Amino acid sequence: MPQKLWDLMRWAAAEVVDLPLRHGFECDYQAGHLWASVLPRHVNSLKEWQQHAADKWNYKNLQFIDKRDLPTWVASDRYQAALFDPEGGHLNPLKLALGLAKAIEAAGGVILEQTRALSYKEVGNRIQVSTDKGQIHCDALVLACNAYIDQLDPALGRRVLPVGTFVVTTEALRPERAQALIPSNACVTDNQFVLDYFRLTKDNRLLFGVGCTYLGGMPADIAGAVRPRLDSVFPSLKDVQIEYGWGGHIDISMNRAPDMGSRGNVYWMQGYSGHDVLPTCISGRVVADAIMGRRENLNLFMQLQHRDFPGGKLLAPWLEAPGKFWYRLRDAM
Ligand SMILES: Cc1cc2nc3c(=O)[nH]c(=O)nc-3n(C[C@H](O)[C@H](O)[C@H](O)COP(=O)(O)OP(=O)(O)OC[C@H]3O[C@@H](n4cnc5c(N)ncnc54)[C@H](O)[C@@H]3O)c2cc1C
């Protein structure tokens, strides 16, 4: 199973490059991911991961970058070292979603926006879905509702916990100023437990994200909440305005592995636990194959044990939050 997951993640990394080419749309894909260490004592874990990837997965593409060379990759004193993965990358997720939607419609699919599924039931060998706009009858139903599944399917809802995350973008910078921040144009995540993630956009803004809130809420002032974190990475941007800020929820599973499966003709995919765009690509492929009668990969995923969060929807966030607080303290030490 671990080897299969590894292979599928590499397949998905190639698939997000290929999808726009196959369907003729643009999503600003840019190759390269830097995994940067904030704390000196975490530098070794980068080297250990590089070794592990080579030994266990025969993946020898990871490049270790020490502090001296880091400014030519990401110009921030906050980091002690980094690992560069050429198969990672970043893209504009809205353009990806719109491009895929167009491809679905071109293939004859119908997308019903602003239509909330309220409940579903099996009627004979078909599924009847009740929505706020009417009923839909289908041969197979795929539940891909992220952290918003709970009312539609409470049993699946108990297996994921909504976690808030939010991002900002600065005003557009002069191209040279933007490029000087991340000369490699890679996306960057740090290896803290509560991580920062950032990249440049095609129009030369810095997009900077932080996570995460286990208690579900979003800061009233997202820009104000992110600003100190952004300034600690790039103090030179103190004069730069934050123009946009937004947030949403991701869904984490107890074992932090994707939760895919089926009951009869009802399929589900959830619990990407912060890995997100690549595993959504995998689950789309795996569930589509299963619907077409090729269930091998779905059967493999269904061997992963997924449990309910203890305490249910009301208590689980409060039980997880102290754990996160403890790891946040460790991040600071
Ligand atoms: C601020 C932020 C930053 C992020 N940054 C990254 C990143 O850097 N890298 C990364 O890989 N991922 C990132 N993600 C996660 C990513 O955007 C997706 O949330 C994740 O890939 C999960 O995808 P999904 O398809 O399961 O869910 P979503 O993309 O959330 O889609 C679920 C859809 O289901 C719909 N839905 C839910 N319930 C119902 C219902 N009852 N009836 C009808 N429709 C329903 C929702 O409206 C939504 O459109 C970020 C998320 C946020 C919020």
PDBQT file of the ligand as one rigid body, heavy atoms in Angstrom, charges set to zero:
ROOT
HETATM    1  C1  LIG A 401      -7.341  29.168   2.104  1.00  0.00    +0.000 C 
HETATM    2  C2  LIG A 401      -7.023  27.811   1.503  1.00  0.00    +0.000 A 
HETATM    3  C3  LIG A 401      -5.771  27.565   1.009  1.00  0.00    +0.000 A 
HETATM    4  C4  LIG A 401      -5.480  26.322   0.438  1.00  0.00    +0.000 A 
HETATM    5  N1  LIG A 401      -4.211  26.120  -0.055  1.00  0.00    +0.000 NA
HETATM    6  C5  LIG A 401      -3.923  24.916  -0.609  1.00  0.00    +0.000 A 
HETATM    7  C6  LIG A 401      -2.603  24.675  -1.129  1.00  0.00    +0.000 A 
HETATM    8  O1  LIG A 401      -1.704  25.531  -1.063  1.00  0.00    +0.000 OA
HETATM    9  N2  LIG A 401      -2.353  23.469  -1.682  1.00  0.00    +0.000 N 
HETATM   10  C7  LIG A 401      -3.318  22.489  -1.759  1.00  0.00    +0.000 A 
HETATM   11  O2  LIG A 401      -3.041  21.409  -2.270  1.00  0.00    +0.000 OA
HETATM   12  N3  LIG A 401      -4.569  22.709  -1.276  1.00  0.00    +0.000 NA
HETATM   13  C8  LIG A 401      -4.891  23.876  -0.694  1.00  0.00    +0.000 A 
HETATM   14  N4  LIG A 401      -6.150  24.087  -0.179  1.00  0.00    +0.000 N 
HETATM   15  C9  LIG A 401      -7.153  22.986  -0.202  1.00  0.00    +0.000 C 
HETATM   16  C10 LIG A 401      -7.903  22.860  -1.527  1.00  0.00    +0.000 C 
HETATM   17  O3  LIG A 401      -8.331  24.130  -1.968  1.00  0.00    +0.000 OA
HETATM   18  C11 LIG A 401      -9.167  21.981  -1.406  1.00  0.00    +0.000 C 
HETATM   19  O4  LIG A 401      -9.948  22.409  -0.310  1.00  0.00    +0.000 OA
HETATM   20  C12 LIG A 401      -8.851  20.575  -1.191  1.00  0.00    +0.000 C 
HETATM   21  O5  LIG A 401      -8.119  20.144  -2.307  1.00  0.00    +0.000 OA
HETATM   22  C13 LIG A 401     -10.108  19.694  -1.023  1.00  0.00    +0.000 C 
HETATM   23  O6  LIG A 401     -10.768  19.598  -2.246  1.00  0.00    +0.000 OA
HETATM   24  P1  LIG A 401     -12.247  19.030  -2.302  1.00  0.00    +0.000 P 
HETATM   25  O7  LIG A 401     -12.613  18.894  -3.743  1.00  0.00    +0.000 OA
HETATM   26  O8  LIG A 401     -12.391  17.843  -1.406  1.00  0.00    +0.000 OA
HETATM   27  O9  LIG A 401     -13.133  20.154  -1.624  1.00  0.00    +0.000 OA
HETATM   28  P2  LIG A 401     -13.588  21.580  -2.139  1.00  0.00    +0.000 P 
HETATM   29  O10 LIG A 401     -12.643  22.113  -3.146  1.00  0.00    +0.000 OA
HETATM   30  O11 LIG A 401     -13.884  22.377  -0.923  1.00  0.00    +0.000 OA
HETATM   31  O12 LIG A 401     -14.944  21.240  -2.910  1.00  0.00    +0.000 OA
HETATM   32  C14 LIG A 401     -16.071  20.718  -2.235  1.00  0.00    +0.000 C 
HETATM   33  C15 LIG A 401     -17.299  21.245  -2.962  1.00  0.00    +0.000 C 
HETATM   34  O13 LIG A 401     -18.459  20.571  -2.480  1.00  0.00    +0.000 OA
HETATM   35  C16 LIG A 401     -19.502  21.508  -2.359  1.00  0.00    +0.000 C 
HETATM   36  N5  LIG A 401     -20.469  20.980  -1.389  1.00  0.00    +0.000 N 
HETATM   37  C17 LIG A 401     -20.262  20.656  -0.094  1.00  0.00    +0.000 A 
HETATM   38  N6  LIG A 401     -21.398  20.184   0.462  1.00  0.00    +0.000 NA
HETATM   39  C18 LIG A 401     -22.351  20.209  -0.518  1.00  0.00    +0.000 A 
HETATM   40  C19 LIG A 401     -23.739  19.847  -0.563  1.00  0.00    +0.000 A 
HETATM   41  N7  LIG A 401     -24.384  19.371   0.501  1.00  0.00    +0.000 N 
HETATM   42  N8  LIG A 401     -24.404  20.020  -1.739  1.00  0.00    +0.000 NA
HETATM   43  C20 LIG A 401     -23.763  20.488  -2.843  1.00  0.00    +0.000 A 
HETATM   44  N9  LIG A 401     -22.447  20.846  -2.859  1.00  0.00    +0.000 NA
HETATM   45  C21 LIG A 401     -21.749  20.704  -1.697  1.00  0.00    +0.000 A 
HETATM   46  C22 LIG A 401     -18.811  22.771  -1.867  1.00  0.00    +0.000 C 
HETATM   47  O14 LIG A 401     -19.614  23.894  -2.147  1.00  0.00    +0.000 OA
HETATM   48  C23 LIG A 401     -17.533  22.742  -2.715  1.00  0.00    +0.000 C 
HETATM   49  O15 LIG A 401     -17.743  23.381  -3.944  1.00  0.00    +0.000 OA
HETATM   50  C24 LIG A 401      -6.468  25.319   0.392  1.00  0.00    +0.000 A 
HETATM   51  C25 LIG A 401      -7.736  25.564   0.910  1.00  0.00    +0.000 A 
HETATM   52  C26 LIG A 401      -8.025  26.795   1.463  1.00  0.00    +0.000 A 
HETATM   53  C27 LIG A 401      -9.390  27.046   2.022  1.00  0.00    +0.000 C 
ENDROOT
TORSDOF 0
